[in-house]
Amino acid sequence: MTTLRLVLGDQLNPNHRWFQVIDKAVIYVFLEMRQETDYVLHHAQKIIAVLAGMRDLARSLQGAGHRVHYLKISDPENTQQLESNLDRLLSHYSAQCFQYQNPDEWRLDQQLKQFVIALEARGIQANAVDSEHFLAAREHASKLFASQKNWLMERFYRDMRTRHGILMTADAKPVGGQWNYDHENRGRWNGQQALPSDKRIQHNHLPLWLEIQAAGVHSFGEASAEDFRWPLNRTEALAQLDDFIADRLPYFGQYQDAMTQQDWRLFHALLSFALNTKMLSPIEVIVAAEQAYKQGHVPISAAEGFIRQILGWREYVRCVYWARMPNYVHQNHFQHAQDLPEWFWTGKTHMRCLSMAIKQSLEQAYAHHIQRLMVIGNFALLAGLNPQQLHTWYLGIYIDAFEWVELPNTLGMSQYADGGLLATKPYVSSAAYIDKMSDYCKDCRYDKKQRIGPNACPFNALYWDFHARHANTLSKNPRIGMVYRQLEKMTPEAKSAITDQAIQWRSRLNAL
């Protein structure tokens, strides 16, 4: 009985049990489709990286003796849609069975479930298997918090640490006596620690990029097709992991929130693309960091801070995504409706911090979590930008952005659009935080210390006006009570000036 097995573009794990036995009755299907390149406007590097990774895994499987049917974006027989492509291949091979790994995005999960129903009605066997990647089941958080109104990532994280025995003592206590070392991971980088050399495997994907363009695929950002840094396969991803553990993890914790005009990467791992396409497994990355601590190579604060992002946050937001979909994508707690400014696609704004973060995103298809949260996301929330538009932008621009991880981070953590289901407070700040954690304010056209006037940093008036406008819903939040105590001390004239200034900034976002 001939079986077709579908491999999606974010399922590039050569160690999946599917591939451990060669069976000539099994055909592995890879589909490059406009359905996937076009559902949002994607960064050019993201399209190139996913397709290049798919082609590399297909070649590897063929070389190992597996049967593979690979449908390129340029193939004239490609319908560019999932169901019609699969229907044609099932007929072509007279296949009686169809299998797929559970997708991580709601839209594909629903699309494949409906396709399976149609196949079974035609007498074709069909079933899904686990992707063998995540450490928590989709419903793990729902079960963990079943009897509680509020979900807390910290409790989820401690549960995962305990379950998997990561950074735990023999008597089930956290190594070092603390669960969390976040207070030690807020250093500003001023060049006091030299940056390691940027070891990377470069690829020339110009022929692939020309093929993508010829197929009519639209994108944005710099393609960098002749000088490409992202891994194609597990071997290259493992080399990146080794380099990070050796050269950057020792200082990652201390400077994980830092930003500088001097270097776009600092001590970040750049492993998220390899993780989210499953070239790497989360447990091997976590264990590598844990071993580096046990061997005395890195401090506990660095190891714990890095592990928390993967074992805690990454797994947690996936659980939130599956618990809240499909309605989560429509959340807009503050009813923000302002269109994204034009400079989100060019980086041409006089605000140095936003210009740096967005230009970097356009050039590298990457920005680290503080740039995404406390620069771009911070401004978006203060300015009242439409959270759905912002979600689409984040989903398209970042190399590691797949909806299961991007959507909760954007709508929940960054924009508070879910009203506090994910984050315990809105993550907003004035210019003071950005100046504390970066050198972005240096040489900026706007004055970080001024609230009012044409040269005042827009973050300042927007920050105070945001809290004033939303006092009814936010003033009782114990985590931000100090802000409202400060607002109460302001004179009516000062408050009015702030409101007027914020209205002026919001009315001319494209000119900022």
N, C-alpha and C positions, 0 to 999 in steps of 0.2 A: 504494500500500500504506500503510494507516494505521499509524502508530507511536505508542505511548504511551511517554513519557519521564518517569520518576519523579524528583521533586526532594525530597530529604529536608530536614528542618528545620535541619540544620547544613551545608547546601549552598547558601547564599544569595549566590553569586557571580554577579552579572549579566554579568561579562566572560567567563564560560565559553564555549568555542567553540560549544557547542550553540545559544547565543542570538544568534550573529552573523548567521545567515541565517533569514529567515522562510519557513517551509514549512507550508502549510496541511494537509499530510498528517501533520504532527506535532502531538500534543496533549501539553502539559506537565501532569503530574498532581501536585497537592499534597494530602497527606492529613493532617489533624489527627486523631489517634487516641488513645484511651485506652491502647492498647498502649504508646505512647510517654510519655504523661503519668503512667502508673501503675506502670511496672516497678520504680521506686523512688519513695519519697515525695520529691517535688521542692519546692524553694522556689517560692512563688507567683510571684515576679518572673521566675524562669527559664521557667516555663510561659508567662507573658504575653509575655516577650521573644521566645521562639522563634516562637510563633504569630503575633505581630504582625509579626515579620520575614518570615515566610512569606507573610502576606497582602500585605505591601508589595511584595515581589518579584513576586507573582502579578499585582497590579494594574499594575506597571510593564511586565511582559511583555505583558499584554493591551493596554496602551496603545500598545506598540510594534508591535502587529499579530499577535502570536503567539496561537495557540489554547491556552486554559488550562481545565482542569477542576479546580476547587477544592472540596474536600470539608471542610466545617467540622465542628468537634467536635459541634455541635448539630444537624447534618443528620440527619433521621430515617432516611435511607438509609445512614448511616454504620454499618458493622458494628463499627468500632473496632479492626479487625484488618487487618494488611497484606495477606495473601494473598486474603482474601475480598473486600476492597474492590477490589483490582486485578483479580481474576477478573470481578467485576461490570462494571467499566469496560472491560475487554478485550472482553467480550461486547457491551456497550452500543454501542461504537464499531466493532465487527467488526474489531478491530485484528489485524493479522498479525505485528506486531513489537513487542517490549518492550525498552526500554533503561533503564539506570540508571547513575549514577556510583558508583564503588566506595565503600562506606560505610567509616567509620573505626572503628566498633565491631564487635567480633567477632560478637556476637549477630545483628546486622543483616546482616553479611556472610554468615553461615551461612544465615540465613533466606532471603535473596534467592538464594543459590546453589541451595538446595533448590527454591525456587519456579521458577527457571529450568529445572532438570531436569524438573520436572512440565510446564512449558510446552512444552519441546522434544519431549516425548513426545506432546504433542497437536498437533505440527506448527507451533507458533508460534515464530518466530525470536526469540532473546533474546541480549543481550550487555551487558557492562559496559564503561564507559569510565573514564578517569582523572578525578579531581576537579580536576586541574590546580592544586593548591594547594601541596603540600609540596615541599621542596627535596631530600629524600632519599627513595628508594624504601623500601618497607616492609622489604625484606631488606638494605638497605645496611650496617647495623651487623653483621649476621650474616656478611656477606662480608668486611667489614673486619677482623673479629676471628676469622675462620674457623680460624686456626692457633693461637689464644691461649686459654688457660683463663679469664683475667680480662678483662672489658671495662672500659675506662676512658673516661668521658665526655670527659676532656681531650683524649685522642687523637682521638676522634670530632670534637670541636669544631675542632681544628687541621686535620683533614682537610677539614672543611666550609669553613673559612676559605680554605684553599688552593684547593679546587675552584671556589669561587664568587668568589674574588678580593676578599674583604671585609677591609678594614683591612690590606691587604698592599702591600708596596713592589713596584717593578718587578722586583726580583730575588728575588721570592717570599719575602720576610722579613716578619715582623709589624711593622706600623707602630709606631714608638716603641721597638722592640727587645724588646718583651715580648708574650707571647700573652695574659697574664691580669693584670688590675690589681685583683684581688679584695681585696688587702690594703689598698687605698686606699678601699674601699667599705664601711667598717664604722663610720661615724660615728653618734654619738647626736645626735638633734635636740633642742635646748633652746630653740628659738625664735630662734636666731642668724641664721637665714635666713628671711625672710618668705615665707609661702605665697602663691602666686598665687590669684587669684579662681577659683572653681569654675565655669568656663564650661560650660554643658551645655544640650542641647536637651531640653526637657520635653515629655512626651506625656501625654494623658489617655486611659488605657486602661480606664476604668471600665466601659463597655459590654462590652468583650471579657472583662473579669474576671467580670462578672455572667453572661455566657454560659458561661464555663468552669465557674463554680460550679453553674449550672443543669444542666450536663451531668453533674454528680456527681463531678467531679475533686477529689480530696483533695490538700492541700498543707500547707506550714508556712512560717513566716516572714511578714514584713510585705509585703503586696502593693504598696503605694504606687502603686495604679492611677491615682490622680489627679495624681501628681507623679513621673513616671517618667524615669529618666536614661539608660537604655540605648538605643543607636542602633537604628533600624529598617532602615537601608539603608546602602549604600556611601557615599553623599554625606555622611550624618551621621557615619559612622565616619571618613571622611577629615578632617572638621572636627575631630574629637577627636584624631586623629593630629597635625594641624597645631598644635593648642593644646598638646599634650604636648611636641612638639619645641621650640616657642617658649618655653614657660613653665616646664616641669618637668624636662625632660631635663638641663639644665645642672647640676642638683643631685641628680638621681636616683641617680647612682653613689655619691656620698658618703653619702646617707641611705637607701639602698635597704633596709637591714636595720633601720632605726630604727622605733620604735613610740612613740606618745604618746596620752594621754587627750584632748589638745587637738584632734586632727584625725585622722580615720580613714583618710584617703587619703595625706597628705603629698605626695610627689613621684612617686607611681606613676601609670602611664599609663592604667589601666582600659581597655586595648585588647584584653584577652584574649577577651572575649565576641565582639567583632567579628572577631577572628582565627579563633577556633574555629568560628564559623558561616560563615567564608570571605567575609565582607563585605570584609575586607582580605586581601591576600596577604602572606605573611611577607617576601618579598623587597622589596616596596615599603616596608615598615616598617623593615627593616634598612638599606636604601639611604638612607632619610630620616635615620636616626640617623647613618650614616656621612657623609653630606653636611653635616650640622650640625657634625660634627667638622672636616671639611676646610675649612669656611667660618669656622672659629674661634669658632663659637657655643657649643660645649661642649667640656670637656676630654676627653682620650682615655679616662680612667678611666670617665667617664659613658657615653660611646658604646660602649666595649668591654663594660662590665658589662651594658648593656641588650641589645646584640647577642648576647652569650653566652647570655642567657636564651632567645632565639628561635632563632638559628642553631645553637646548641649544645644546650641542655637540651631545648627543645621538640621538636626533630627527633629527638633521641636517645631520649627516653622513648617516642616513637611506635615507633621501631625495636625497643626492648625489649619493648613491648607485643605486637607482631606476632610476635616471635621466641619469646615465652614462653607465649602463649595456646594452648589454653584453660585450662591447669592453673594459670596464674599466680594467678588469682583465689582459689585455695584455699590459698595459701602461709600458714603460720603457724609460723615457725621456733621461737619461744619457747613455743608452745602456750598462748598467752594466751586466756583464756575469760571474763573479767569483762565483764558487761553495761555498756553506756554509762550513765553516771549520768543521772538525769532532767533535770538542768540543761543538758544538751546541747540541749534543745528550748526552754529558757527563758532561759538565761544567769544564772539565780539561784543563784550560788555566791558564797561570801565571798572566794574567791581573785580579787583584782582583775584580774589579767592575763587569766585565763580568762573572767571575767565580761565584760570589755571586748571580747575577741576574739570570743566567741560572740554577745553581744548585737549587735555590729557585723555579724556574719555573718547574723543573723536579720533585721536591719534593712535591710542593703544588698545581701544575697546575694553579698558579697565580703569577702575578707580577703587581705592580701598574703602572700607566701611565708614570711616569718618568723613571722607570726601562725599560719599553718597548720602550719608545721614545728616551730618552737621554743617555741610556747605550747601550742596544742591537741594537736598530734601528740606533742610531748615529754611532756606529762602522760599521754596515752593509753598510750604505751609504758612509762613508768615505773610506771603504775598497773596494767598488765597487761590493758588493755581488749582485747576481741576485735577483731582487725584487720579481719575481714569486716564486722562491724557498723560499724566506723569508716569503712571504704570506702564502704558504703552511705550513711552520713551525709554524707561529703564529696561523693559523687556527686550527692546530692540538693540540698544547701544552696547550692552555689556556682554562680553564673551562667555561669561558663566551664567547668564540670565536665562533660566528656564522657569516657567510660571510657578511651579510648586514652591520654589525658594524665593523668587523675586516678588511675587504678589503679596505675601504676608509682610515681607520686609518693607515694601513700598507703602501699601495702603495701611497696614497696621502699625509697624514700628516708626516709619518715617512720617506719614501724614495723619496718623491718629484718626483715620477715616472710619475705623470700626468702633469708635467711641470708647476705646480702652480695653478691648478684648485681648489685645496682644501686649501693648505697652501700658505701663502704669501711669504715664504722663506724656504729654506732647514733648517731643525732643526738639526744642527750639532754644535759641540763644541770641544774644546781641553780638556785636562785633567783639566783645571782650573775650569770649571763648575762642573764637577763631584766631585772635591775636595771641592768646595764651598757647595754643597748640601749633602755631605755624609762623612762618615769616611772610605770609601772604599780604598782610596789611602794609608791609614796607613798600614804599613807592606807589601805593594805590592813590588814585585820584581823590578818593573819599577819605575823610578824617574819621578814624575809628572811635575817637572820643566825643565827637559831636552828635547830638540827637536832631538838631533843627538846623535848617539852612541848606543851600544848594550843594555844599561840600561835605555835608554830614553823611556818614555811612548809612545807607538805607536800612541795614539790619537793625539799627538802634530804634528808630521810630516805629518800624514795622513790628519789632519785638514787643514794645510796650503797648502798642495799639492792638495787637493780637490778643493780649491778655485782657485788655479793657473791653474789647468787643465780645469776648467769650467768658466774661466774669460769672455769668449765671451758671455755666456748666463746669467751670474750672476752679473757681475760688475755694471750693470745699475740698479740693484735692490736697491732702496733707503734704505731698511732695513738692508742691509749688506755692505753699502758703506765704513764703517770704516775699514772693513777687507782689502779691496783693497787699501785703503790709507796706511795701515801698510805694505802690500806687496810691494808697490812702494818704501818704505823706505829701504827695504832689499837690500843688495848688491847682484850682480849676483852670487857670490860665495856662499852666504848663501842660495839663492833660489835653486841653483844647489845641494847643500848638502841636502836640504829638499827633493827635488825630488828623489835623489838617495836613501835616507833613506826610503821614502814611497814605492818606487819600491821594496826595499829589504823586507819590512814588508809584502807587498801584495804577494810576491813570496813565503813566508813561513808562511802563515796564520795558518796552522795546528800546527806549532811549537811555536806559541806565548804563 
